[in-house]
Every structure is written in C-alpha cells, then in structure tokens.
Amino acid sequence: MTTPTTGEDRCRETSGSGIRVLVWQWGRRGAGPRVAVEMAAGFASLPGCRAMLSLSTGAELLSGRSAVPVDLPVATYAGRSGFVWRALTAPLRRRWLLRHIASLAPDVAICAMPGPLDLEMASALRRLKLPFLVVVHDADRHPGDGSVVQMLLQRRLIDRSDGLVALSRHVADRLAEQGAVGARTLLMASLPPFVFGPLPAPPCAHGGRLRLLCFGRLLPYKGLDLLADALAAPGLEGRLEVRVVGSGPASPELSRLADLPVVSVENRWVPEDEVAALIEWADAVVLPYREASQSGVAAAAIAAQRWVVATAVGGLVEQFRDERLAIMCSPDATDLRRAIDRLLATPPVPARPRLDPRLAWRVEAAALLDGIARRVLGRAASVPDAVPPPGAEVPEAGRRAIASGGVARLVDAHPGAEELLDGAQQRAL
C-alpha cells in the first residue's frame, strides 16, 4: 500500500509556491456552509494562495447556488439515526478520506464552523501530519441552542487542533478562561458580512410603515420575551410592521408576539434562497439577544444597508462598536423600546458610501493567511503586498499597497477601506 504523503513531504514539494489551504465544513443547513464558501473565496482571491473547499454533498447551499467549486465533497447524513450510522462506519471511509486529502496536498486545513463529524477529519489530518485550525464561533452553549454533546465534540476537536480562530475578543477570553487555548496559536478575526443577493433598494423606499425583522433561530437566549415586552407598549400601530421569522420550539414568548397587532410570527426553517428576499423586505433588523457571540444575520443586514437595533451583549458590542447603521441598547425591554422609538424618529444615516462587503472577506483572509504562515507553518510572511480590489471597475491608479508587519493592506478608491484593513491588521498581530 502506498504511504500517504505527509505534511513535511508536501512542504518540501511545494516550497516557494505559496500556501495551499483546505477549508472544510460538513453541515447541511444554516450558516456553516456559507462561512466555508466565503472563507475559501477570500483565500482564493489572494495571489500565491491556493484555496480548496470541502462541503457535505447534502449542503442546502449547493442546491440553490451555481459555480461553487467543491474540491472534496463528502457524503454525510440526515437525521440522528443517519449520524449514528455515519459515526459507526467512519473507519470504513478512512482510507478514502486519507487518499483524497493527500491528493489535494494542502499545507494547512481550517474548520470553518465545528460540526458533529469533524473528529473524523481531524483524525485524517493528524495521520497525514497536517496542521489544522478551528474557527470558534461560540465558546459556550447558549440556552436551547444545540446539544451538550455538540459542545463536547467541539472541545475534543479544539484539543486536537494546532490553532484557533476566535471571531471576537469575547469568544477569545472565554476560550482562555476555559483553558482551551494552552500553547495553541490563537488568531483573532471577525465575521464579515454575508451577501445574499444584489444590493436592494434603500430602507423605507416602499413608502409604507417601517418594517422590522427579527430573523434566526427562535430560542430562549434570543430575547423574544424582551421583544414582546418592548412591542406591547402602545404607540406602534400604524407606524411599525414586525416579522419574526425562523425555526424554534413553541413558547409563551412566541405566543405573546403572535398576539400583538403589529407582529406576525413565521415559525419555520428559511431556505438559503429565501434569505435575500427577507432582508430586502426589511428596513431594519432587531437583535434583542440576552447573550451572543456575534450575529451573521446582522452582518448580512449591514451589507444590505439595513439598520440594526441590537442589545449590547457579548460579541455584539465589538461587532457594532463603530457601525453607523446600528443602534445599541441594554438587554432591557424599556431600553429596547427606546431604541425602536429612536429608529422610528431619527434613523441613522451612513456617513460615507458602503464598501463592497466581499472586500471584508478578502481582508480577513489576508490577515489569517499571514498569521498561519508565521505562527503555524513557521514560514516568512507570505501575503503579497497588494490584494486585488473587488471588481475590475476600480482603476489601478486608485490603489496603493502598503506592506506593514507582513499583513497586506489595501487602500483603494473606496472610502474607508484603509480603516477596515487596519482593523484586520490589529487583530492579526
């Protein structure tokens, strides 16, 4: 039998040819597959970096999206019984997985969002002597969110990893408090916005009542009780229309919301191809959370130039600290109602044109690649001095590259690009 290529062998073979990054996420629904796709695209946009993607063959994102190159498609499972069978038969697929990973010849692998089957991938990577990092979105289990087993699996994955990527200082601090970091490399990053479609018309262009959207999993920690209390006070009829959309167990809070005259509740799973229409419908997104690490929903709303009303808890404080479209409030129904009233009276106005949201993924990829090169692979900083700008319409004369600390910084014709890149640089150092 042919001995699999090791990480040391491949480093010698690819010396001087840049870094090959394998991004994997084997979930079927939700944000995980999209994070992996956008992250891989960010790496692929960097000169000298070869990005490869591994997704579940059942990923919902693939059914409604074209031209997503998947270098390592993996059949996973559907339902609990499918997971049990998949776990029991994992040894039978080990040789297949080893062979296909070796054929891709990555230098490093990144788990874009932990899932139930990741220990199978971790085992294969360790066998091939390949380093891997785990992007940690949540250091703690939120009430009603996932199972205790999932967090135990995440901790076992972290224990086997060579490095961690925390999406907020809040998460990084919790990982340190839990003793999960140890001697591992810890890189800081942020969650860039998801782009679900073309930029919609500006908020309130429809000419009717202000439209407020609460979107996501309808779970206890999402503060549905705070939202119900805030909207129950008089004075909103004829001024506000609220949709609460997402999947979750029936609860008294959802029943209270459904009984309010300005609210409609849609307790259902929202497919990937419906998200753009939801965000387009909304003028603003509300996050009445009691706890949070970060919010992909709000990032997508900001990318679509929608206003955001959010409680100042956990990682949301960092995520929206300098965001001009966000109104922050305390996790209290009275203060949440004040924030909604403020939105109705004087909504925020952006002070400058918005950047292409995909630039943020390129920036984060550049900073991560630099940290991986120096601190995981032990190479000189490999990120090129210039990162191509998003789209050919930006003239060459409008860009200049500044090499600083090994992190590529791009200052182009888009106002505010330097500020965005400086933030990524500071997180990487």
C-alpha positions in Angstrom: 0.0 0.0 0.0 1.3 3.5 -0.9 2.2 5.6 2.2 0.2 8.8 2.3 2.1 12.0 1.6 2.9 13.7 4.9 2.8 17.4 5.7 6.6 17.6 5.8 6.9 15.9 2.4 4.4 18.3 0.8 6.1 21.4 2.3 9.3 20.4 0.6 7.4 19.7 -2.7 5.6 23.0 -2.7 8.3 25.2 -1.3 8.2 28.6 -2.9 4.7 28.0 -4.5 2.6 29.8 -1.8 0.2 28.2 0.7 -2.5 25.7 0.0 -5.4 26.0 2.3 -8.2 23.4 2.7 -11.4 24.9 4.2 -14.0 22.4 5.4 -17.5 22.5 6.9 -19.7 19.4 6.7 -23.0 20.8 7.8 -26.1 20.6 5.6 -28.0 23.8 6.5 -27.5 27.1 8.2 -24.6 29.5 8.2 -21.8 26.9 8.4 -21.5 26.0 4.7 -21.8 29.7 3.7 -19.0 30.7 6.1 -16.8 28.0 4.4 -17.6 29.1 0.9 -16.9 32.8 1.6 -13.8 32.0 3.5 -12.4 29.8 0.7 -13.3 32.5 -1.8 -11.4 35.1 0.3 -8.3 32.9 0.4 -8.6 32.1 -3.3 -8.6 35.9 -4.1 -5.1 36.3 -2.7 -2.2 35.9 -5.1 0.0 33.0 -4.1 -2.7 31.2 -2.1 -4.5 28.1 -3.4 -7.8 27.6 -1.6 -9.7 24.3 -1.6 -13.2 23.6 -0.3 -14.8 20.6 1.3 -18.6 20.6 1.9 -21.3 18.0 2.5 -22.9 16.7 -0.6 -26.2 17.5 1.1 -25.4 21.1 1.8 -28.5 23.2 1.1 -26.4 26.0 -0.3 -25.3 23.9 -3.2 -28.8 23.3 -4.5 -29.6 26.9 -4.9 -26.3 28.3 -6.0 -24.2 27.8 -9.1 -20.5 27.8 -9.7 -19.4 26.8 -6.2 -16.3 24.6 -6.8 -16.1 21.8 -4.1 -12.8 20.1 -4.2 -13.7 17.4 -1.6 -17.4 16.6 -1.5 -18.2 14.3 1.5 -21.4 12.4 1.9 -22.6 13.0 5.5 -26.0 12.1 7.0 -29.6 13.1 7.5 -31.2 12.8 11.0 -30.0 11.3 14.2 -30.1 7.7 13.0 -28.0 8.7 10.0 -25.4 10.4 12.2 -25.1 7.2 14.4 -24.7 5.0 11.3 -22.2 7.5 9.8 -20.1 7.5 13.1 -20.1 3.7 13.3 -19.0 3.3 9.8 -16.4 6.1 9.8 -13.4 3.6 9.9 -14.6 2.1 6.6 -14.1 5.5 4.9 -10.8 6.5 6.5 -8.7 5.2 3.6 -10.9 7.1 1.1 -10.6 10.3 3.1 -6.8 10.0 3.5 -6.3 9.4 -0.2 -8.4 12.4 -1.3 -6.9 14.8 1.2 -3.4 13.7 0.2 -4.3 14.2 -3.5 -5.2 17.9 -2.7 -1.9 18.4 -1.0 -2.9 21.1 1.4 -0.4 22.8 3.7 -3.0 23.6 6.3 -6.7 23.0 6.9 -9.3 25.2 8.6 -12.6 24.1 10.1 -14.9 27.0 9.2 -17.5 26.0 11.8 -17.4 22.9 14.1 -19.9 20.1 13.4 -20.6 16.6 14.6 -18.3 14.8 12.1 -15.2 16.9 12.4 -13.3 14.4 14.6 -13.2 12.2 11.5 -11.5 14.9 9.5 -9.2 15.7 12.4 -8.1 12.1 12.6 -7.2 12.0 8.9 -5.3 15.3 9.1 -3.3 14.1 12.1 -2.5 10.8 10.3 -1.2 12.9 7.3 0.7 15.2 9.8 -1.2 18.2 8.5 -1.8 21.1 10.9 -5.4 22.4 11.2 -7.2 25.3 12.9 -10.7 25.6 14.2 -12.8 28.7 13.8 -14.7 29.1 17.1 -18.0 31.0 16.8 -19.2 30.2 20.3 -17.2 29.2 23.3 -20.3 28.4 25.3 -23.6 26.6 24.6 -26.5 29.1 24.5 -29.7 28.0 26.2 -31.7 25.8 23.9 -29.0 26.0 21.1 -27.7 22.6 20.0 -26.9 19.8 22.3 -24.4 19.3 25.2 -22.8 16.6 23.0 -22.1 19.2 20.3 -20.1 21.4 22.7 -18.2 18.3 24.0 -17.3 17.4 20.4 -16.1 20.9 19.7 -13.9 20.8 22.8 -12.4 17.5 21.6 -11.8 19.0 18.2 -10.1 22.0 19.8 -7.9 19.7 21.9 -6.6 18.0 18.7 -6.1 21.3 16.8 -2.9 23.3 16.1 -4.6 26.6 16.4 -7.9 28.5 17.0 -9.5 31.4 15.2 -11.8 33.5 17.5 -14.4 35.7 15.9 -14.5 38.2 18.8 -12.4 39.1 21.9 -15.4 37.9 23.9 -15.0 34.4 22.5 -11.2 34.5 22.8 -11.5 35.5 26.5 -13.9 32.7 27.2 -11.7 30.1 25.5 -8.8 31.3 27.6 -10.9 31.1 30.8 -11.9 27.5 29.9 -8.2 26.5 29.4 -8.9 25.7 25.7 -6.1 27.8 24.3 -3.0 26.5 26.0 0.1 26.5 23.8 -2.0 26.7 20.6 -1.9 29.6 18.2 -4.8 31.9 18.7 -5.7 34.2 15.8 -8.3 36.9 16.0 -10.7 37.6 13.2 -14.2 39.0 12.7 -17.3 37.7 10.9 -17.6 39.6 7.6 -21.0 40.2 6.1 -22.8 37.6 4.0 -24.0 38.8 0.7 -27.3 37.1 -0.3 -28.0 39.0 -3.5 -27.8 42.4 -5.2 -28.0 45.5 -3.1 -31.7 46.1 -2.5 -33.5 49.5 -2.6 -32.8 51.8 0.4 -34.8 51.3 3.6 -38.3 52.8 3.5 -38.2 53.1 -0.3 -41.6 51.2 -0.2 -43.3 54.3 1.3 -45.2 52.4 4.0 -44.8 51.6 7.7 -41.3 50.9 8.9 -40.5 47.2 8.5 -38.7 45.5 11.4 -37.3 41.9 11.0 -36.3 39.5 13.8 -34.7 36.6 11.9 -33.0 33.4 13.1 -33.4 30.5 15.4 -36.2 31.3 17.8 -34.6 30.2 21.0 -34.7 31.5 24.6 -31.4 33.4 24.6 -32.6 35.4 21.6 -34.6 37.7 24.0 -38.0 37.1 22.5 -39.5 38.0 25.8 -37.7 41.4 25.7 -39.0 42.0 22.2 -42.6 41.1 23.2 -42.5 43.4 26.2 -41.0 46.2 24.1 -43.6 46.0 21.4 -46.5 45.5 23.8 -46.4 49.2 24.9 -48.9 51.4 23.0 -48.0 53.8 20.2 -46.7 51.5 17.4 -49.9 50.7 15.5 -49.8 52.3 12.1 -46.1 53.1 12.4 -44.4 49.7 12.5 -44.7 46.3 10.9 -42.7 43.4 12.5 -42.0 39.9 11.2 -40.5 37.3 13.5 -39.1 34.6 11.2 -37.2 31.4 12.0 -37.4 28.0 13.5 -37.8 27.1 17.1 -39.9 25.4 19.7 -43.3 26.7 20.6 -43.0 29.1 23.6 -45.1 31.6 25.6 -42.9 34.3 24.2 -43.8 33.4 20.6 -47.4 33.2 21.5 -47.3 36.7 23.1 -45.6 38.1 20.0 -48.1 36.5 17.7 -51.0 38.1 19.6 -49.6 41.7 19.1 -51.3 43.7 16.3 -48.0 44.8 14.8 -46.3 41.4 14.7 -46.5 38.3 12.5 -44.7 35.1 13.5 -43.5 32.6 11.0 -42.1 29.6 12.8 -40.3 27.7 10.0 -37.0 26.9 8.5 -35.9 29.5 6.0 -34.1 28.0 3.0 -30.9 29.7 1.7 -32.6 31.0 -1.4 -35.2 32.9 0.6 -32.8 34.9 2.8 -32.2 37.7 0.2 -35.9 38.4 -0.1 -36.3 38.6 3.7 -33.5 41.1 4.0 -34.8 43.1 1.1 -38.3 43.3 2.7 -36.9 44.7 5.9 -35.9 48.3 6.7 -34.2 47.2 9.9 -33.2 44.1 11.8 -33.7 43.7 15.5 -31.5 41.6 17.8 -33.0 41.6 21.3 -30.5 39.0 22.5 -29.7 38.2 26.1 -26.4 36.7 25.1 -24.5 36.4 21.9 -21.0 35.8 20.4 -21.7 37.6 17.1 -24.5 37.8 14.5 -24.3 36.7 10.9 -27.9 37.9 10.3 -27.0 41.5 11.4 -23.8 41.4 9.3 -25.9 40.5 6.3 -28.3 43.3 7.1 -25.5 45.8 7.3 -24.1 44.6 4.0 -27.6 45.3 2.5 -27.5 48.8 4.1 -30.3 47.9 6.6 -30.4 49.4 10.1 -29.8 47.2 13.1 -31.2 47.5 16.6 -29.2 45.3 18.9 -28.6 44.7 22.6 -25.1 45.4 23.9 -24.2 41.9 25.0 -21.3 39.6 24.4 -19.6 39.9 21.0 -22.3 42.2 19.6 -20.6 45.1 21.4 -17.4 44.5 19.3 -19.2 43.8 16.1 -21.2 47.0 16.1 -18.9 49.4 18.1 -18.1 51.6 15.1 -21.1 50.7 12.9 -23.0 53.8 11.9 -26.2 51.9 10.9 -26.5 50.2 14.4 -28.4 51.4 17.4 -27.3 49.7 20.6 -29.3 49.3 23.8 -29.1 47.4 27.1 -30.8 43.9 27.3 -33.9 45.5 28.9 -37.3 45.8 27.4 -37.6 49.5 28.3 -34.3 50.4 26.7 -35.1 48.2 23.6 -38.3 50.1 23.2 -36.4 53.4 23.4 -34.1 52.2 20.6 -37.0 51.2 18.4 -38.6 54.6 19.0 -35.3 56.3 18.1 -35.2 54.3 14.9 -38.7 55.5 14.0 -37.9 59.1 14.8 -34.4 59.6 13.6 -32.9 56.5 11.9 -29.1 56.5 11.5 -27.6 57.9 8.3 -24.4 56.4 7.0 -21.6 59.0 6.8 -19.9 57.5 3.8 -20.6 55.1 0.9 -20.5 51.4 1.9 -17.6 49.2 0.8 -18.1 46.1 -1.3 -18.9 43.6 1.5 -16.7 41.0 -0.2 -13.7 43.1 0.4 -14.0 42.2 4.1 -13.7 38.5 3.4 -10.5 39.3 1.4 -9.1 41.4 4.2 -9.8 38.7 6.9 -8.3 36.0 4.6 -5.1 38.1 4.1 -4.7 38.6 7.9 -5.4 35.0 8.7 -3.0 33.7 6.0 -0.3 35.9 7.4 -0.8 34.6 10.9 -1.0 31.0 9.7 2.2 31.4 7.7 4.2 32.9 10.5 2.8 31.2 13.6 1.5 27.8 12.4 3.7 26.9 9.4 6.8 28.7 10.6 7.3 30.5 7.3 8.1 34.0 6.4 5.0 36.2 5.9 3.7 35.1 2.6 0.8 37.5 2.0 1.6 39.6 -1.1 1.9 43.4 -0.8 -1.2 44.0 -2.8 -4.6 42.4 -2.6 -6.6 42.8 -5.8 -9.6 45.1 -5.2 -13.2 43.7 -5.6 -14.2 44.1 -9.2 -12.3 45.4 -12.3 -14.2 48.7 -12.2 -11.8 50.0 -9.6 -8.9 51.7 -11.5 -5.4 50.6 -10.9 -4.5 54.2 -10.2 -6.9 54.2 -7.3 -4.9 51.6 -5.3 -1.7 51.5 -3.4 -0.2 48.7 -1.4 1.5 49.2 2.0 3.4 46.3 3.5 3.2 46.5 7.2 4.0 43.8 9.7 3.7 41.2 6.9 -0.1 41.9 6.6 -1.2 43.1 3.2 -3.0 46.4 3.4 -5.0 47.7 0.5 -6.1 51.4 0.2 -8.2 51.8 -2.8 -10.7 54.3 -4.2 -13.4 53.0 -1.8 -13.7 55.5 1.1 -13.0 53.8 4.4 -11.1 50.8 3.0 -7.9 51.7 5.0 -9.9 51.7 8.2 -11.3 48.3 7.5 -7.8 46.9 6.7 -6.2 48.5 9.7 -8.7 46.7 11.9 -7.9 43.3 10.4 -4.2 44.0 10.8 -4.6 44.9 14.5 -6.5 41.6 15.1 -3.8 39.6 13.4 -0.9 40.9 15.4 
